[in-house]
Amino acid sequence: MEDQLKDPSIFIGLQGKNLISFGSGQPDLAPPEQVFKILPKYKQFKYGLIQGQENLREALSKQYEKSNKANFVITNGASEALDLTFRSICQPGDKVLVHKPYYYSYVPLLEKNHLKPVFTETINGKIDFNDFEEKAKGCKAVLINSPSNPTGRIQEISILKKIEKTCAEQDITIVSDEVYKDLIYERKNYMLHGDHVVTINSFSKTFAMCGFRVGYLYSKDKNIVKKTIALKTHTSMNTSIIAQEMAFEATKAPHSYQQEQLTIWKKRRDLIYQGLLDLGLDLWNPEGAFYVLPKVPNPRKTVWDLFKKHKVITYLGDWFGAPERIRLSYALDQEKIEEGLKRIGTYLKA
Ligand SMILES: Cc1ncc(COP(=O)(O)O)c(C=O)c1O
C-alpha cells in the first residue's frame, strides 16, 4: 500500500532480479584498488584513538589549508560527524536553518537532538540569499549542502561568500556538508571557510566506500573538536581501525581515479537528464552529486506503481521536503538507466 512509503527504509538494501533501483545514493563504481591490498597483512585489533588514527588525520590535513591533524575527528561516516557536531554546538531548543529540498536524514537528526529545523526555500535549487538571511536570524547554526542531495545543484560562490560573512557577523555556526565536493561537473568546489565553519566529509562518495563507514569533521575551533571527542568517547568510541587504514590508502589514490569516476558520472547525468526531459518531465540539470529530482503528477502513487508494477525503485520527494517531486539516483550502469527510463516511459504513457 502507498502508505508504506513513510520513509526510505522500505527500499534501502533491497535487491532483486529484474529490479531497477534509482533509490539508494551509493556509488556502484569500485573503490581505489589499493584500499584492499592492506587486508592480507593487517594484524591490528585493539581500540584506536577516539579522535581517529594519526596517519589518516595527517593525510587529511594536507588537503585543507593551514590545518593540522588536531583539527579533525574521524567518524562513522558523515552521518556520525553531523550528529556529533550538532550535539556539540547546540543546546536543546536551538534553531538550525536548512535549505529545501534537503537530505532526508537532516530533519530527523535535528529533531531527535531536540533542535528545531527552520527552512529556507530555494529557487531552482539555489539559495535565495534574502530569504536565507531573514530566516538565519536567531539560529544557532545553518546547514549547507552543496552539491546537494537530492537536487544535484551547487550553490553560487558569491552566495556562499555572503553566507560566510553574515554568519560570521551574527556568530552563527555553518555546518557544511561537502560529501559530494569531488563530484562537481561545472567547476571546482568552493569550500566554506572560517573559524565558525565545521566541514563534514566522507569517504562514502568520492572513494565509493560507503559500507566501510569512514567520514570526518574538520574545524578550526579546538573547542568543537574537544566536545565531539568527549561525546564519541561515550557513544561509538573509535571508528573502525581497519576501515580507517583503508581510507588512508584511498588518500594516496592517483588523481586519475577521481577524474575517471567523474567522467562516468557525467555521462550518466547526461543520459538520465535528457531521458527524463524526453519523457516530458520538468527537472533541474544536476551540476554535481548523482541525483535528479523531477516533478511528477501524484508522486506517492507514481513511486508505488513504479515499484509494484514496473519493478523500478524511486524515492518520494516528500522525504526531502519536495512533495511535488520524486528523486532518482543514477548510481547504476548505463544499461540499467536505459531500461529504467523505458519502464518509466511505459508507466507515464499509460
Ligand atoms: C548529503 C549527505 N550527507 C551525508 C550522507 C551520509 O554519508 P555517510 O555514508 O558518510 O554517512 C549522505 C548519504 O547519502 C548524503 O547524501
The ligand as an SDF file (V2000), in Angstrom:
LIG
                    3D

 16 16  0  0  0  0  0  0  0  0999 V2000
   24.1600   14.9370    1.8160 C   0  0  0  0  0  0  0  0  0  0  0  0
   24.5810   13.7050    2.5510 C   0  0  0  0  0  0  0  0  0  0  0  0
   25.1560   13.8420    3.7550 N   0  0  0  0  0  0  0  0  0  0  0  0
   25.5370   12.7510    4.4580 C   0  0  0  0  0  0  0  0  0  0  0  0
   25.3480   11.4780    3.9800 C   0  0  0  0  0  0  0  0  0  0  0  0
   25.7800   10.3090    4.8050 C   0  0  0  0  0  0  0  0  0  0  0  0
   27.0060    9.8200    4.3200 O   0  0  0  0  0  0  0  0  0  0  0  0
   27.8750    8.7190    5.0670 P   0  0  0  0  0  0  0  0  0  0  0  0
   27.7590    7.4530    4.2930 O   0  0  0  0  0  0  0  0  0  0  0  0
   29.2730    9.2540    5.0110 O   0  0  0  0  0  0  0  0  0  0  0  0
   27.3730    8.5960    6.4570 O   0  0  0  0  0  0  0  0  0  0  0  0
   24.7510   11.3050    2.7310 C   0  0  0  0  0  0  0  0  0  0  0  0
   24.4900    9.9430    2.1890 C   0  0  0  0  0  0  0  0  0  0  0  0
   23.8110    9.7340    1.2270 O   0  0  0  0  0  0  0  0  0  0  0  0
   24.3630   12.4500    1.9940 C   0  0  0  0  0  0  0  0  0  0  0  0
   23.7860   12.3510    0.7860 O   0  0  0  0  0  0  0  0  0  0  0  0
  1  2  1  0
  2  3  1  0
  2 15  2  0
  3  4  2  0
  4  5  1  0
  5  6  1  0
  5 12  2  0
  6  7  1  0
  7  8  1  0
  8  9  2  0
  8 10  1  0
  8 11  1  0
 12 13  1  0
 12 15  1  0
 13 14  2  0
 15 16  1  0
M  END
$$$$
